[in-house]
């Protein structure tokens, strides 16, 4: 997955440039018209403008991973069991009785490194003992651009990132969510470029 993300970050403009080269070769006049009149419009609608809010909207309120959480007092065993049941790789951790008060995050990686490798018992260890605490979390806001979120996740080698608004947790996105959003927008952008070439703009 990390390789896929890096490929997007390094070669995100490959498709667009290939289409533009096709335009220049096939019709120089059209190419000049495209370059002078349309880049702003294409840029505004392209994947550069997609935000985390768009990703959350596409997932829907009931989507797995958007609102799955546990408390600091629950056992690691129960947290991992919940991850398995819902087929997700991380849970938001909240303080008991405060569902929107973010305390941290627990991931499969935490379980492997801090329970399995260290020979600890998941049934006697509390989530709060192994979670990544809130003050160490990397977060995004609904207005964060998808490519920025992807860069943060890639640079910090993380696969899940909480979404915070007005100091409250409103959701969480995974690297898979972000990659899917980029793939969809690449596809839409190619369609727009093809429509322009064929006179659709």
N, C-alpha and C positions, 0 to 999 in steps of 0.2 A: 504493500500500500504506500509506503514511504517513497518507493521508486516511482510509482504512478504520480504522486503529488509533485515530486521534483521534476518529472517530465512535463507536467502542466506548467509549472512555474518557469521552466527554462524555455519551453517551446510553445507557449500559449498562443503566439501569433502566427504559427506556421501555416495553419489553414487559411487564415485571412490573407497572408502574404501570397500564398499560392494562387488564390482567386484573383488577387490584384494583378499578379504577373500575367495571368490569363487575359485579364481585361486589357492590359497594356499591349500585349502581343496581338490580340484579336482585333482591337479597335482603339488606336491611339487617341482619337478624338474623344471617344467615350471615356477613356482612361483619364484624360485631362478634366473632363466634366465631373467625373467621379471624385477625383482627388481635390478639386477646387470647391465642390458644392456639398458633398455628402459626408465626409469624415465625422463632422460634429454630430450629425444625426445618427450615424451608425454607432459612434462611440457612446452616445447617450443611451442607446437601446441595448448595447452589447453587454457582455458578462462583467465588464468593469463597473457597471451600475447596479448589479445584483447585490442585495444586502442580506444580512443574517435574518432580518425580519421576513424577507421573501422565503428563505429556507424554512423558517418556523411555520409560516403560513402553508407551505406546500406539504409539510409533515402533518399538519392538522393537530387540533388540541388533544386528540386521543392517541396520537401516534406513539408507538413504543419508544421510550427514551426521552420524550419531551417532559414528562412529569413524574418519572420514577424516582423515588427517594427513600432514604432510611434515616434513622436518627443516630446520634453519636452513642446512644446507650444500647443499641441493638448489637447482637453478636455478629462477628464476621461471617459465621456460617449462614445466618439468616440472610445477610446481605448478598452473599454469593448465590444462595438458593434463589433469591429474587431475580438476580441477573440471569441465571440459567432459565428460569421460567419465562422471562420476557425476552430472552435472546438479545441481551444488550451487554456491553462491556464495561459499563460504569453506572454508578448511582450517585445522585446528589445527596449530600449528608446535611441534615438540618438539626437544629437544636430541638429537644423534646418539646412538643406543644407549639412550635413556631415553624410551620411548614415553609414559609418564604424567607426565613432567616438563614442564610447560607452559612454553614459551619465548615464545609469542605467538600471533598469528593473522594469516593473510593472506587478503584478500578481493578480489573483483573490483574494488572501488573502489580498493584499493591499487595494483592492476595498472594501472588507467586513469590514476590521478593521478601515480604515481611511475615508471611505465615509458613508457606511450604519450605522455602529455602532455609529459614531459621528454625524449623522444627517446632513451631508454636501450634497451639490448638485453636482452631477457628471457632470452636464452640464455647471457649472460655475467654476469648479475646474480644474486646468491644471495638466497634467500628472506629470510635474516636481515638483509639490507640494507634491505628495504622493509617488513617486517612491522610490525604494531603490537605493541610489546613487552609482555611479561607485566605489568610494573609499571604500564602505562597501560591495561590491560584492565579493562572492567567485567564482573564475573562474577556468577553466582547460585549458590545451593546447591540440592540436591534439595528442601529444604523451603520454598523461596521460592514465594510465591503467584503464580499466573499473572498476575493483574492488576498485581502489583508489577513483575514482569519486563516486562510490556508497557509500564508507565510508564517504566521505566529505558530501554528501547529507544527509545521515542518521544522522551523528553527529550534523549537523547544522539544521536539520529538514527543508530542502528546497527540492522543487520538480523540479526546473529548474536551469540549470547552463550554463552560457555563455562560449563559446569556443574562446579563444584569441590566436592569433599568430602574432608575431612582432608588438604588441601593437594594433592590429586591430581585430575587431569582425569578425569571419568567420562562426559562427553558434551558435546553442543552442541545448542542449539535455535535455530531461526530465527524471525523474526517471523511467518512463515507457520504454523509449528507452534503458536505462541501464539494467533494469531487463530483457527485451527481449533479449538483447545481451548475458547476462549471461545464460539464459535458452537455447538459441541456442548452445552456446559453451559447456554447460553441455551435451546436447544431442549429439553433435559431439564427445565429449570426451568419452562418453559411447560407441559410435559406434567404436571408435578407440580401446578401451580396449577389446571390444568383438571381433574385427577383430584380435587383437593380440592373444587372447585366442584360437581362431579358426585357428591360423596359418597365419593370414594375414600380420604379420610383419616378 
